[in-house]
Amino acid sequence: MHDGKITVDTVITVADDLMVADLDGEAVVLSLHRGAYFGLNEVGTRAFELARRPRPVRALVDAMLQEYDAEREELAGDLLRFLAEMREAGLIVTGGVGADGTAP
């Protein structure tokens, strides 16, 4: 069902069957399809916000490096693991065309 391993070149976007509530910089995300909710911390919430438009993971890494004091490799690794969990939970989907107009 999934398009394989997520890499920095994978185009991701937030699933379209979600309701999101902002709670002081953190998010609670309700999956209408699964009938489950998920809590995201501040960093997870920012990644989720950046994924609202289809874009390659690399663009999320670049944007988050501008905002957080982290090494590229560590941030990318953490983000890839987080996005894999989000995809497994049905919060993001992979594939499609990125914000730069390119397909994965």
NORLINPE-V232960 format. One line per field, one symbol per residue. ss: DSSP state (A for helix, B for strand, O for the rest). A space follows every 10 residues. Layout:
ss->???
This chain:
ss->OOOOOOOOOO BBBBOOOBBB BBBOOBBBBB BOOOOBBBBB OAAAAAAAAA OOOOBBAAAA AAAAAAAOOO OAAAAAAAAA AAAAAAAAOO OBBBOOBOOO OOBO
